[in-house]
Amino acid sequence: MSEDLERITHERVKKYLDITSKARKKATPLVEKGTAEERKLHILLRMADDYTFDANHFLNSGDLVRAFGAINYAHAWIDAGVKLGLLDGHGDDVLFTLP
């Protein structure tokens, strides 16, 4: 395996922050307002936002390992929303694991 692929760098974390930001903006709700599904989606997206916040905090603190882990968790929460049919991924099979 290439040595470059084994390293977590500041640039790599920033790349994943950008990818996750694109996914967060692209995914749109498929649930009706006031429903149990909307409440679940709110929790799911809050988790994504909280992990993104944590990733930025860790990155700014120089903790690249935790930053990388946190941003991947953030993206996973968004991806789960698409997979569960709570969010529309608009056919983007690069940003999301489509149903």
N, C-alpha and C positions, 0 to 999 in steps of 0.2 A: 504494500500500500504506500502511496506517496506520502512523504513526511508532511507535506502541506495539508493533506486531508486529515491528518491526525491532530492538528493543532486548532485550538479555539483562539481566534484572533479578534481584536477589536472590530476589524472590518467584517469578519464573518458574522459577529453578533449584530452589527448594524444592518447587514444584508437581511438577516432573518427578522429584525425589527421592521424593516421596510416591507418585506413579504407579508408579515402578519398585519401590518397596517393596511395594506392593499386588500387583504382578505376581509378585514373588519369593515372596511368601507363598501366592499362589493356585495357582501352577504346581506340580504334584506329579509325582514321578517315575513313569514308565511302564516302567521297565527292571527286570530281575531283578537281585538282589544277586549280586555276584561275577562279573558278566559284563563283556565288553569294552565294551558299551554303558554300563554303570554307570560305568566308569572314564572314558569320554568325557564323560558327563554331569557327573561330578565336576569335570573340567577346565573345562567350559563354565560351570558355576555358580561355580567359583572365579574365573574371569575376570570374571563379573558382579559378584561380591562385591568383588573388587579394584578394579574401575572405580568402584563405588559408594563405596568408601573414598576413592579418589582424588578423586571429585567433592566429597565432604564436605570433604576437605583443601583443595582449591582454593577452595571456597566460603568456608571459614573464613579463608583467606588473602586473600580479596577478588578472586581471579582468576575472574571470572564466566564468561569465555569458555571456559577450560579445564574449569571445573566443569560447564558445560552440555554440552560435548562428551563429557566422561567419563560423565555420567549417561545420555546417549543411547547410548553404547557399551554400558554396563551393561545397559540395557533390551534392546538388540539381541541380546546373548548369551542372555538369557532367552527372547526371542521366537524365536530360532533353535532353541532346545531344543524349543519347542512345534512349530514348523514341521517339524522333523526327526522328530517323534514320540517324542522322549525324555522330554518333559514333557507333562502333560495340562493344557490351558488351560481346561478345563471349559466349553467353548463360549463363552468371553468374547471376542467379536470387537472389543471396545474396547481391552482390554489387550494382545491378541495378534493376530498375523496367523495365522489358523487354516489348517490344511492344506486 
